[in-house]
C-alpha cells in the first residue's frame, strides 16, 4: 500500500504476509491519514470509491466516509461496500452516521465500521479490499455514541433548538434577562435548567460549558441589531474569526491580534473568562456569528483536543482572511 506522508513523500506499505493495512503513523493515526490510507489501497485493488471532504454539508450529514464498488475479478459480479472509518475505538458516532449505515445495511449492502487502532478491523479491511465482500457479513448492530461523551449525538439539532429557544418568543423577556445576568460558571437561572433538560442533551453534560453557551447567546441576542436578522446572536453565514476582525465594520480590527493569540492559547477557566468578556464586547458592537461553531469549540475544549484545535485553526483562518480582504479593499480605495 502507498502512503503519502505529511512531507509529501511516499512509502510502500505492502508486503506483509497477511496483506494487513498498516500505516507509518502513531498507533492512533489522525483520521485523515486513515481515510487516505484506505482509499489508496482500495483504488490499488480495483475499487472505485466515492468520498467527500469538508465540513460545509448542507444536507446529508453523517454520510459514510467510504462508499465504493468494483466488479469482482473472480466472480465478474459487481459488489458494493459502505464503511465508516474511525480514528480509534473511542471515536463517537456523529450526527446521522448510524442512520446512514443502518439504511445501507437494510438494503443488503455490506456495511462496516473500521477503527484505525484495531488490528482485527485492519485485518478484515485488508481482506475485503483485496478479496471482496463474499463471506463477510454487515455490521449487525451499530453502537450508539458512548454515554460517557458530553457532546450531544445530534449536536446540530440540539444547538438549533437551544438557539431558537433563547432568541425566539418561546421564553419570556424575564427568562432571557435571567440568562444574561447569571454567572456562567455557576448557572442559577431556572430557564437554564429547563433548556438543559431538552431531549438530546447528555446526562453528563458539562454545566459550566452549557452555562457559558446559553449566557453568550442571550447576551449577544439582546443587543444585536442586524440588517436581515434583527436581534439575533446566531448568523450561520458569519465565521467567528470574521466577526472578531470586523466587529461592526467601523474600524477593524475590532479584536487585536494579541487578544486573538491569548484567546486561542487559553484553556479551561481562563478560556471561559475570556469568552464571557468577548461575548459582551461583541454584543456592544451588535455583532453575530455562527453559534454552532462556537458551541462546538466550547464543548470539545478539554474533552476532545483534536476537535478543539481544529476549531481554533478555523477561527484564526477566518480572522486573517478578513484581514486580507480588508487590506485588499483599502488598496483599491487608494
C-alpha positions in Angstrom: 0.0 0.0 0.0 1.3 3.5 -0.7 1.0 6.1 2.0 1.5 9.9 1.4 3.5 11.2 4.4 2.9 14.8 5.7 6.1 15.9 3.9 4.8 14.8 0.6 7.0 11.7 0.1 5.6 8.2 -0.4 6.3 5.0 1.5 5.5 1.5 0.3 3.2 -0.3 2.8 2.6 -3.6 1.0 4.4 -6.8 1.6 3.1 -8.3 4.9 2.2 -12.0 4.9 -1.4 -11.1 5.8 -1.7 -8.2 3.5 -3.0 -6.2 6.5 -3.3 -2.5 6.0 -0.8 -0.6 8.1 0.4 3.0 8.3 3.7 4.5 9.4 1.9 6.9 11.8 1.5 6.8 15.5 -0.7 3.8 16.6 -3.7 6.0 16.7 -3.4 8.0 13.4 -5.3 11.1 12.5 -8.5 10.2 10.8 -7.4 12.0 7.6 -4.4 9.6 7.2 -6.6 6.6 7.9 -9.1 7.7 5.3 -6.4 8.3 2.7 -4.7 5.0 3.5 -7.9 3.0 2.9 -8.8 4.9 -0.2 -5.4 4.4 -1.8 -5.4 0.7 -1.0 -9.0 0.3 -2.4 -8.1 2.0 -5.7 -5.0 -0.2 -5.9 -7.3 -3.3 -5.8 -9.7 -2.0 -8.4 -12.4 -0.4 -6.2 -14.0 2.9 -7.3 -14.6 4.9 -4.1 -16.7 8.0 -3.6 -15.5 10.4 -1.0 -16.5 13.9 0.1 -14.2 16.1 2.2 -15.1 19.3 4.1 -17.5 20.4 6.9 -20.0 22.6 5.0 -22.5 19.9 4.2 -26.0 21.4 3.8 -27.9 18.1 3.6 -26.9 14.5 4.3 -24.9 14.9 7.5 -23.4 11.7 8.6 -22.9 10.2 5.2 -20.4 7.3 5.4 -16.7 8.0 4.9 -16.3 5.2 2.3 -18.8 4.2 -0.4 -17.3 2.1 -3.2 -17.9 -0.6 -5.7 -16.0 -2.8 -8.1 -16.5 -5.8 -10.4 -15.1 -8.8 -8.6 -12.3 -10.2 -10.9 -13.2 -13.8 -9.8 -17.0 -13.7 -9.9 -17.3 -11.0 -12.6 -20.2 -9.6 -10.4 -20.5 -6.1 -9.1 -20.1 -5.7 -5.3 -20.6 -2.6 -3.1 -19.1 -1.7 0.2 -20.1 1.1 2.7 -17.9 1.8 5.7 -17.5 4.4 8.4 -13.8 5.0 9.3 -13.0 6.0 12.8 -9.7 7.2 14.1 -9.8 4.9 17.2 -12.0 2.7 19.3 -13.2 5.6 21.4 -14.3 7.8 18.5 -18.0 8.6 18.8 -20.6 8.5 16.0 -21.6 11.9 14.7 -25.0 13.2 13.8 -26.8 10.9 11.3 -23.9 8.4 10.9 -25.7 5.4 12.4 -28.9 6.1 10.4 -27.0 6.0 7.1 -25.2 2.8 8.0 -28.4 1.1 9.1 -30.1 2.2 5.9 -27.4 0.8 3.7 -27.4 -2.4 5.7 -31.1 -2.9 5.3 -30.7 -2.6 1.5 -28.4 -5.7 1.6 -25.2 -3.7 1.1 -22.1 -4.9 3.0 -21.7 -2.3 5.8 -18.8 -1.9 8.1 -17.3 0.3 10.9 -13.5 0.1 10.9 -11.2 1.7 13.5 -7.6 2.7 12.9 -6.3 1.3 16.2 -8.0 -2.1 15.9 -5.8 -4.9 14.5 -8.9 -7.0 13.9 -10.6 -4.2 11.9 -7.5 -3.6 9.8 -7.2 -7.3 9.1 -10.8 -7.5 7.9 -10.4 -4.3 6.0 -7.4 -5.6 4.1 -9.1 -8.9 3.3 -12.3 -7.3 1.9 -10.3 -4.8 -0.1 -8.2 -7.5 -1.6 -10.6 -10.4 -1.9 -14.0 -8.8 -1.9 -17.1 -8.9 0.3 -18.0 -12.6 -0.2 -18.1 -14.3 3.2 -18.3 -11.1 5.1 -21.4 -10.1 7.0 -22.5 -6.5 7.6 -22.5 -4.7 10.9 -25.5 -6.2 12.7 -25.7 -3.6 15.4 -24.4 0.0 15.3 -23.3 1.0 18.7 -24.7 4.4 19.8 -22.4 7.2 20.9 -20.8 6.2 24.2 -22.7 7.5 27.2 -19.5 9.0 28.6 -19.4 11.6 25.9 -20.7 15.1 26.9 -21.3 16.0 23.2 -24.9 15.5 22.0 -25.2 12.8 19.5 -27.5 15.1 17.4 -25.4 18.2 18.1 -26.8 20.2 15.2 -30.4 19.6 16.3 -29.7 20.3 19.9 -27.9 23.6 19.1 -30.6 24.8 16.7 -33.3 24.1 19.4 -31.2 26.0 22.0 -30.5 29.0 19.8 -34.2 29.2 18.7 -35.4 28.9 22.3 -33.2 31.8 23.5 -33.6 34.1 20.5 -37.3 33.4 19.8 -40.6 34.0 21.7 -40.7 30.6 23.4 -39.3 32.1 26.6 -40.2 35.4 28.3 -38.0 38.6 28.3 -37.5 37.9 32.0 -36.1 34.5 31.3 -33.7 36.0 28.7 -32.6 38.6 31.2 -32.0 35.8 33.7 -29.7 34.1 31.3 -27.8 37.3 30.7 -27.4 38.1 34.4 -26.4 34.6 35.6 -22.8 33.6 36.3 -21.9 31.2 33.5 -19.5 29.3 35.9 -22.4 28.7 38.3 -25.7 28.8 36.4 -28.6 29.7 38.8 -31.3 30.6 36.3 -34.4 28.4 36.3 -34.7 28.7 32.5 -31.1 27.5 32.1 -32.1 24.2 33.7 -35.3 24.0 31.7 -33.3 24.3 28.4 -30.7 21.9 29.6 -33.4 19.3 30.1 -34.3 19.3 26.4 -34.1 15.9 24.6 -30.6 15.2 23.2 -28.6 16.8 26.0 -26.3 14.1 27.5 -26.9 13.2 31.2 -23.3 14.1 32.0 -23.4 17.5 30.2 -20.8 19.9 31.4 -22.9 22.5 33.4 -20.3 25.3 33.2 -19.8 24.9 29.4 -23.6 25.0 28.7 -23.9 27.9 31.1 -21.3 29.8 29.0 -23.1 28.9 25.8 -26.6 30.0 26.9 -25.2 33.1 28.6 -23.3 34.1 25.5 -26.3 33.6 23.1 -28.6 35.6 25.4 -26.1 38.5 25.8 -25.4 38.8 22.1 -29.0 38.3 21.1 -30.1 41.1 23.5 -28.2 43.9 21.7 -27.6 42.5 18.2 -29.3 44.6 15.5 -28.5 43.1 12.1 -30.0 44.2 8.8 -31.8 41.0 8.0 -31.8 39.1 11.3 -32.6 41.9 13.8 -32.0 40.9 17.4 -30.2 37.6 16.7 -26.9 36.4 18.0 -26.7 33.5 15.6 -25.8 34.0 11.9 -24.6 30.8 10.2 -23.0 32.8 7.4 -20.5 34.6 9.6 -17.5 32.8 10.8 -16.2 33.5 14.4 -12.9 34.8 13.2 -14.5 37.1 10.7 -16.7 38.7 13.4 -13.6 39.1 15.7 -11.8 41.0 13.0 -14.6 43.1 11.6 -16.7 43.9 14.7 -19.4 46.3 13.5 -17.2 47.2 10.5 -16.4 50.7 11.6 -12.7 50.3 12.4 -11.2 46.8 12.0 -9.5 45.0 13.6 -12.1 45.0 16.4 -10.2 42.2 18.2 -6.5 42.7 18.1 -4.0 40.0 17.1 -2.7 39.9 20.6 -6.1 39.3 22.0 -6.7 36.6 19.4 -3.5 34.9 20.3 -4.4 35.0 24.0 -7.8 33.5 23.3 -6.5 30.7 21.1 -3.8 29.8 23.7 -6.2 29.8 26.7 -7.6 26.6 28.2 -10.1 25.8 30.9 -11.2 28.6 33.3 -9.0 31.2 31.6 -10.7 30.5 28.2 -14.2 30.7 29.7 -13.4 34.0 31.3 -12.0 35.4 28.0 -15.0 34.2 26.1 -17.5 35.6 28.6 -15.8 39.0 28.1 -15.7 38.6 24.3 -19.5 37.9 24.1 -20.2 41.2 25.9 -17.7 43.0 23.6 -19.4 41.6 20.5 -22.8 42.5 21.9 -21.7 46.1 22.3 -20.8 46.0 18.6 -24.2 44.5 17.7 -22.3 41.5 16.2 -23.4 38.0 15.4 -21.6 34.8 14.3 -22.2 31.1 13.8 -23.1 29.9 17.3 -23.0 26.3 16.2 -19.2 26.7 15.6 -18.7 28.4 19.0 -20.6 25.8 20.9 -18.7 23.0 19.2 -15.4 24.7 20.2 -16.6 25.2 23.8 -17.9 21.7 24.3 -14.8 20.0 22.8 -12.3 22.1 24.6 -10.9 19.9 27.4 -12.8 16.9 26.0 -11.5 16.3 22.5 -8.5 18.5 22.0 -8.1 17.4 18.3 -11.5 18.9 17.5 -10.9 21.9 19.7 -7.6 22.6 17.9 -9.4 22.3 14.5 -11.9 24.9 15.8 -9.0 27.2 16.9 -7.4 26.9 13.5 -10.7 27.8 11.7 -11.1 30.9 13.9 -7.6 32.0 13.1 -8.1 31.4 9.3 -11.3 33.3 9.2 -9.7 36.2 11.1 -6.8 36.5 8.8 -8.9 36.0 5.7 -11.0 39.0 6.9 -7.8 41.0 7.5 -6.6 40.2 3.9 -9.9 41.2 2.4 -9.8 44.4 4.3 -6.3 45.1 3.1 -7.2 44.4 -0.5 -10.3 46.7 -0.3 -8.2 49.5 1.2 -5.6 49.2 -1.6 -8.4 49.5 -4.2 -9.7 52.6 -2.5 -6.3 54.2 -2.5 
